[in-house]
């Protein structure tokens, strides 16, 4: 039996929490969650992204927490063509795609965008 089952959350370090909140709640349509005294997170499915602001990180933290260093792939809950229409509607630029890629379990079809800190965000649909 493997040691690890799944990812619970990851921590994203940002420069501008309001721009980051806008991207993850409006563009990516994740649910904003507040926890602790002043912590923010973005929930999707059974996972979440916890938010740190550069210079005000919570302890413990990554050795060198820097904005813009992540490359994340999300599997969409809707067809990729719906994702593309939504991105166009909210005027968020696609930097590449749609293209076929190899996902963790099977082939995927993806588009790439950048969040406000220039993290690379891949949004994908599973291919049969």
PAZA-302372 format. One line per 5 residues: number of its first residue (from 1); their letters; for each residue x, y, z negated of N, C-alpha, C. Coordinates in Angstrom, 3 decimals. Layout:
NUM = a = X,Y,Z,X,Y,Z,X,Y,Z ~ ...
END
This chain:
1 = xxxxx = 0.846,-1.182,0.000,0.000,0.000,0.000,0.894,1.249,0.000 ~ 0.587,2.239,0.862,1.404,3.462,0.886,1.241,4.268,-0.401 ~ 2.215,5.075,-0.677,2.217,5.913,-1.864,1.252,7.093,-1.739 ~ 1.166,7.702,-0.553,0.365,8.909,-0.337,-0.884,8.572,0.479 ~ -2.030,9.119,0.075,-3.297,8.877,0.769,-3.683,10.020,1.692
6 = xxxxx = -3.675,11.255,1.204,-4.071,12.389,2.041,-3.580,13.702,1.427 ~ -3.700,14.769,2.192,-3.318,16.106,1.747,-4.494,16.743,1.024 ~ -4.264,17.254,-0.165,-5.301,17.939,-0.935,-5.340,19.429,-0.587 ~ -4.190,20.081,-0.652,-4.100,21.501,-0.310,-2.672,21.837,0.098 ~ -2.531,22.976,0.716,-1.208,23.528,0.986,-1.249,24.983,0.583
11 = xxxxx = -0.071,25.575,0.434,0.012,26.973,0.011,0.578,27.797,1.159 ~ -0.121,28.857,1.478,0.275,29.779,2.537,0.690,31.089,1.885 ~ 1.859,31.595,2.244,2.324,32.888,1.745,2.045,33.928,2.822 ~ 1.408,35.028,2.423,1.041,36.063,3.395,1.594,37.427,2.972 ~ 1.538,38.369,3.904,1.919,39.749,3.630,0.683,40.573,3.283
16 = xxxxx = -0.376,40.418,4.079,-1.591,41.212,3.931,-2.760,40.285,3.596 ~ -3.135,40.181,2.309,-4.190,39.232,1.949,-5.532,39.520,2.609 ~ -5.853,40.770,2.867,-7.138,41.092,3.500,-7.161,40.626,4.955 ~ -6.080,40.841,5.697,-6.006,40.357,7.083,-6.032,38.832,7.118 ~ -5.373,38.213,6.162,-5.359,36.754,6.082,-6.752,36.233,5.744
21 = xxxxx = -7.422,36.874,4.799,-8.798,36.493,4.446,-9.694,36.576,5.672 ~ -9.596,37.681,6.423,-10.407,37.852,7.632,-10.157,36.709,8.621 ~ -8.902,36.404,8.879,-8.590,35.359,9.855,-9.167,34.019,9.441 ~ -8.901,33.605,8.211,-9.307,32.256,7.807,-10.812,32.134,7.542 ~ -11.487,33.222,7.165,-12.936,33.127,6.945,-13.734,33.456,8.204
26 = xxxxx = -13.335,34.438,8.979,-14.110,34.844,10.145,-13.683,34.126,11.422 ~ -12.392,34.051,11.681,-11.909,33.423,12.910,-11.944,31.896,12.771 ~ -11.392,31.384,11.669,-11.345,29.931,11.464,-12.598,29.393,10.775 ~ -13.442,30.264,10.280,-14.721,29.931,9.628,-14.556,28.986,8.432 ~ -13.511,29.219,7.649,-13.330,28.480,6.406,-14.053,29.217,5.289
31 = xxxxx = -14.367,28.504,4.227,-15.085,29.082,3.100,-14.091,29.693,2.106 ~ -14.333,30.940,1.717,-13.488,31.602,0.723,-13.820,31.051,-0.654 ~ -12.791,30.704,-1.403,-12.962,30.190,-2.753,-12.080,30.991,-3.702 ~ -12.628,31.363,-4.841,-11.859,32.038,-5.885,-11.717,31.069,-7.039 ~ -10.527,30.976,-7.602,-10.316,30.113,-8.757,-9.289,30.762,-9.666
36 = xxxxx = -9.263,30.302,-10.929,-8.375,30.940,-11.891,-8.775,32.399,-12.065 ~ -7.871,33.190,-12.557,-8.166,34.608,-12.799,-8.300,35.399,-11.501 ~ -7.421,35.127,-10.536,-7.440,35.934,-9.313,-6.928,35.178,-8.102 ~ -7.012,33.854,-8.116,-6.493,33.057,-7.010,-7.522,32.954,-5.896 ~ -7.048,32.977,-4.655,-7.896,32.800,-3.479,-7.467,31.557,-2.726
41 = xxxxx = -8.460,30.918,-2.110,-8.197,29.756,-1.269,-9.223,29.736,-0.147 ~ -8.889,28.997,0.901,-9.776,28.813,2.040,-10.094,27.321,2.125 ~ -11.357,26.969,1.949,-11.778,25.566,1.909,-12.334,25.147,3.263 ~ -11.974,23.919,3.664,-12.516,23.293,4.872,-12.541,21.800,4.614 ~ -13.702,21.179,4.816,-13.826,19.750,4.523,-13.448,19.472,3.080
46 = xxxxx = -12.571,18.486,2.876,-12.116,18.121,1.533,-10.734,18.690,1.215 ~ -10.308,19.679,1.983,-8.997,20.283,1.780,-9.142,21.781,1.581 ~ -8.014,22.401,1.182,-8.017,23.856,1.093,-6.611,24.386,1.285 ~ -6.566,25.672,1.598,-5.317,26.422,1.707,-5.323,27.430,0.565 ~ -4.387,27.301,-0.360,-4.245,28.290,-1.429,-3.409,29.447,-0.907
51 = xxxxx = -3.716,30.641,-1.362,-3.041,31.839,-0.862,-2.094,32.420,-1.901 ~ -0.869,32.695,-1.470,0.098,33.468,-2.241,0.388,34.736,-1.446 ~ 0.613,35.827,-2.141,1.015,37.081,-1.496,2.511,37.249,-1.740 ~ 3.243,37.537,-0.669,4.701,37.682,-0.778,5.055,38.668,-1.881 ~ 5.948,38.259,-2.759,6.381,39.098,-3.869,5.539,38.930,-5.122
56 = xxxxx = 4.374,38.287,-4.994,3.482,38.049,-6.143,3.065,36.582,-6.196 ~ 3.963,35.678,-5.819,3.645,34.264,-5.773,3.389,33.718,-7.181 ~ 2.589,32.674,-7.239,2.347,31.966,-8.488,3.448,30.933,-8.675 ~ 3.788,30.622,-9.907,4.804,29.611,-10.220,4.139,28.290,-10.555 ~ 4.755,27.189,-10.217,5.952,27.106,-9.381,5.607,27.366,-7.920
61 = xxxxx = 6.607,27.720,-7.162,6.415,28.040,-5.743,7.507,27.379,-4.922 ~ 7.368,27.438,-3.621,8.398,26.909,-2.730,9.719,27.619,-2.996 ~ 10.805,26.977,-2.646,12.128,27.560,-2.874,12.286,28.904,-2.161 ~ 11.856,28.962,-0.905,11.938,30.200,-0.123,10.585,30.425,0.544 ~ 9.597,30.959,-0.190,8.275,31.172,0.410,8.303,32.366,1.363
66 = xxxxx = 8.052,32.101,2.631,8.085,33.179,3.619,6.838,33.144,4.492 ~ 6.253,34.291,4.768,5.129,34.353,5.699,5.594,33.999,7.114 ~ 4.720,33.330,7.844,4.989,33.051,9.250,5.802,31.812,9.531 ~ 6.051,30.961,8.537,6.896,29.787,8.743,6.109,28.501,8.984 ~ 4.777,28.572,8.973,3.974,27.356,9.106,3.557,27.088,10.546
71 = xxxxx = 3.412,25.817,10.847,2.900,25.343,12.122,1.870,24.282,11.742 ~ 0.583,24.633,11.795,-0.483,23.776,11.287,-1.412,23.343,12.410 ~ -1.908,22.120,12.318,-2.878,21.617,13.280,-4.146,21.231,12.544 ~ -5.280,21.772,12.985,-6.590,21.478,12.415,-7.439,20.760,13.458 ~ -8.186,19.751,13.034,-9.135,19.088,13.910,-10.472,19.807,13.759
76 = xxxxx = -11.004,20.292,14.858,-12.257,21.061,14.848,-13.452,20.164,14.539 ~ -14.463,20.769,13.940,-15.720,20.079,13.651,-16.672,20.132,14.840 ~ -16.315,20.906,15.857,-17.139,21.095,17.055,-16.250,20.852,18.273 ~ -16.847,20.677,19.460,-16.031,20.502,20.665,-15.090,21.688,20.887 ~ -13.929,21.420,21.465,-12.926,22.467,21.674,-13.460,23.603,22.539
81 = xxxxx = -14.329,23.305,23.492,-14.900,24.376,24.312,-15.705,25.355,23.455 ~ -16.362,24.870,22.391,-17.072,25.758,21.464,-16.087,26.613,20.677 ~ -14.962,26.023,20.303,-13.911,26.774,19.604,-13.413,27.899,20.501 ~ -13.153,27.592,21.748,-12.647,28.596,22.696,-13.666,29.727,22.856 ~ -14.946,29.381,22.986,-15.986,30.424,23.092,-15.996,31.305,21.843
86 = xxxxx = -15.872,30.682,20.658,-15.849,31.449,19.406,-14.633,32.376,19.364 ~ -13.469,31.875,19.719,-12.259,32.711,19.715,-12.415,33.890,20.665 ~ -12.995,33.647,21.827,-13.238,34.738,22.774,-14.233,35.739,22.199 ~ -15.285,35.245,21.544,-16.313,36.120,20.957,-15.731,37.039,19.886 ~ -14.841,36.500,19.047,-14.246,37.320,17.980,-12.968,38.011,18.452
91 = xxxxx = -12.681,37.870,19.742,-11.543,38.524,20.391,-10.214,38.175,19.730 ~ -10.042,36.864,19.431,-8.771,36.397,18.888,-8.020,35.694,20.008 ~ -6.821,36.163,20.354,-6.122,35.627,21.528,-5.615,34.193,21.353 ~ -5.807,33.426,22.416,-5.234,32.084,22.508,-3.854,32.245,23.116 ~ -2.828,31.702,22.458,-1.466,31.846,22.980,-1.073,30.707,23.913
96 = xxxxx = -1.775,29.565,23.805,-1.549,28.463,24.734,-2.737,27.516,24.682 ~ -3.024,26.912,25.821,-4.046,25.881,25.872,-5.273,26.312,26.636 ~ -6.151,25.320,26.793,-6.111,23.989,26.197,-5.075,23.078,26.861 ~ -4.438,22.261,26.013,-3.430,21.298,26.445,-3.633,19.992,25.680 ~ -3.181,18.893,26.276,-3.233,17.605,25.588,-1.961,17.423,24.780
101 = xxxxx = -2.118,16.869,23.570,-1.005,16.618,22.664,-1.185,15.251,22.014 ~ -0.219,14.862,21.231,-0.297,13.631,20.451,-0.555,14.012,19.005 ~ -1.690,13.592,18.470,-2.032,13.877,17.090,-1.526,12.788,16.157 ~ -1.921,12.853,14.907,-1.482,11.885,13.901,-2.039,10.489,14.165 ~ -3.258,10.416,14.715,-3.887,9.107,14.906,-4.235,8.798,16.358
106 = xxxxx = -4.312,9.831,17.197,-4.661,9.611,18.602,-4.390,10.873,19.396 ~ -4.615,10.795,20.696,-4.411,11.969,21.545,-5.424,13.055,21.174 ~ -4.996,14.298,21.323,-5.842,15.448,21.017,-5.752,16.462,22.156 ~ -6.732,17.327,22.214,-6.761,18.461,23.151,-6.782,19.699,22.281 ~ -5.875,20.659,22.543,-5.633,21.751,21.604,-5.541,23.112,22.261
111 = xxxxx = -5.840,24.123,21.447,-5.481,25.509,21.745,-4.648,26.007,20.574 ~ -3.804,26.992,20.859,-2.932,27.564,19.842,-3.244,29.045,19.674 ~ -3.297,29.487,18.426,-3.451,30.897,18.079,-2.414,31.215,17.003 ~ -2.277,32.477,16.676,-1.401,32.886,15.563,-2.245,33.626,14.544 ~ -1.966,33.361,13.273,-2.658,34.097,12.216,-1.961,35.442,12.014
116 = xxxxx = -2.443,36.295,11.110,-1.841,37.628,10.955,-0.355,37.625,10.589 ~ 0.150,36.540,9.988,1.578,36.456,9.651,2.384,35.735,10.716 ~ 1.734,35.420,11.837,2.327,34.746,12.988,2.587,33.264,12.762 ~ 1.947,32.668,11.743,1.954,31.215,11.642,1.293,30.659,12.896 ~ 1.794,29.545,13.405,1.204,28.926,14.587,0.085,28.001,14.133
121 = xxxxx = -1.120,28.258,14.644,-2.303,27.498,14.269,-2.809,26.763,15.508 ~ -2.805,25.444,15.434,-3.312,24.591,16.504,-4.692,24.109,16.120 ~ -5.660,24.297,17.002,-7.033,23.834,16.767,-7.316,22.792,17.835 ~ -7.731,21.593,17.395,-7.790,20.453,18.298,-9.090,19.687,18.203 ~ -9.364,18.934,19.276,-10.420,17.941,19.257,-9.780,16.591,19.578
126 = xxx = -10.329,15.531,18.982,-9.828,14.194,19.245,-10.310,13.745,20.624 ~ -9.421,13.085,21.367,-9.779,12.536,22.670,-10.002,11.035,22.529 ~ -10.941,10.518,23.319,-11.209,9.071,23.238,-10.296,8.293,24.157
END
